[in-house]
């Protein structure tokens, strides 16, 4: 599948003229990026249409099976077989299609320059169609986000775009997926920026919006123009309702964190089994079916948005006990479906649980204060946004998507209040979102769309300065001034008579003491900071220490032992952190190059060569551009290792004796490359 698509586009661009034209255009604002965004939007919108219609066909077939075998037996059999098929195709062709898909897109953007295998889109559509169409408790948005992202990535790779452009097209695909699925172009664009990229910049905004609008138009033409929910004219009837909406936000945070924990505990439970993935997925679907059979109406099957829409239209007039049962049932059903390895999204289940939570709060409040709380359905709408915001840590997306799905602006203030409260509390209760926690389990820590693993993989003890200068409490300030002069340091840990940490003293403290009339008699204990002291433990991640330094804008933190928090074992300075980061970055770049070498060697006719530049070599003290005419055609100078640094070379980079030059070249041109760089062949022949 991949090779045929690549061959088709390669034939289209075989003379490289179009590709050279594209490369001359300015990346962010060029016409080609806009056209690419439109293509991604059209493709994703069309994919969403195909996906929805395929779901209907599979659902219709499932109903036929239930009619032939009986509802209970037919449901259990059809869901079990669907799970077996899903588990097999995911394990066989694209493991990235397992689960809800969005973390894989985030990982590709953060770590692989947005590169996603083209086959992921096809496998995701098929696997998710079987999962959701058969009745699995999952949403449609995750698959379409992954499909759109894979389409954007594939287009960018075929056109040989830069990493930044490919990431932009991946975000375009994600935005288009949400827009086409929920008929929500604004929320789609914000989702791509807030969740997928983790940052709002004008560089990405234009292309993402264009793609989102294009996909939404496709969805409206081929699917429906109507909003997902028909909502009555709900309003805030009394000011005291804002207190209830705040309470709903708090409860939503707990439900969201519970959802994250149960989902990934279930996934860990299934992963621990040493049986074939298809058997796990089949069992998960059977457990989902059993959960649905225990509840009236089987409404926990599938995305469940139709049930929510009907309930909201009827002002959520449901018994509280039933809503509690459905909330727990949806939580378990979604965990069984996705935790066992089936494919689908978590967006819709989050909205389902949020609506039920809001309905519970609204109905209980209505029974207690019927004059104040008139419309329990309004709380269901706000609950949807609050639970999803807390689970995904995306309050802006949550507000906008519920607003667009309901086409009602009346509840915007309660929506904003509840989503912000739920997000803040959820961050306090659990550090990761439902998307980033999956990546953290793999050892990948993302913050604002970037991989923070470099800083978290290094412990403070590895980067700190050991045997720091310690200042006694009883030292005269006049002596302290001499120490500042001699060491050129800006601060020191202060210790008591037993060498236990008592505080910190800085050069600012010393400068303020100079202005005091009793300066000559002052001791360190009179000017040092002895309370609310920030410290770092030697076994904690470097990123935590960096955050602590930024809080107080200090230059240094004392490092203490966890066994004895008063014993100073070192200090961690800003420059220590910078040095450790650079060292780790160099190691990662070197490892990435080795990985690239291993992967590219599989191509068969190319090779990575590592050439050491010696003083008498032809390339020594020459820029790469000067050697260009004599270098073999198509070879690429990838990197230069110079002492402890890894350089990414440019045409003006001068090669020096001792450099290790990594070059990507055809095997047939290896000798010619050596002659160009080293002059070895000519020298030995003479």
Secondary structure by P-SEA (a helix, b strand, c coil): caaaaaaaaaaaaccaaaaaaaaaccccccaaaaaaaaaaaaaaaaaaaaaaaaaaaaaaaaaaaaaaccaaaaaaaaaaaaaaaaaaaaaccccccccccaaaaaaaaaccccccccaaaaaaaaaaaaaaaacccccaaaaaaaaaaaaaaaaaaaacccaaaaaaaaaaaaaaaaaaacccaaaaaaaaacccccccccccaaaaaaaaaaaaaaaaaccccccccccccccccccaaaaaaaaaaaaaaaaaaaaaaaaaaaaaaaaaccccaaaaaaaaaaaaaaaaaacccccccccaaaaaaaaaaacccccaaaaaaaaaaaaaaaaaaaaabbbbbaaaaaaaaaaaaaaaaaaaaaaacccccccaaaaaaaaaaaaaaaacccaaaaaaaaaaaaccccaaaaaaaaaaaaaaaaaaacccccaaaaaaaacbbbccccccccccccccccccccccccccccccaaaaaaaaaaacccbbbbbcccccccccccaaaaaaaaacccccccccccccccccbbbbbccccaaaaaaaaaaccccbbbbbbccccccccccccaaaaaaaaaaaaaaaaaaaaaaaaaaaaacccbbbbbbbbccccccccccccccccccccccccccccccccccccccccccccccbbbbbbcccaaaaaaaaccaaaaaaac
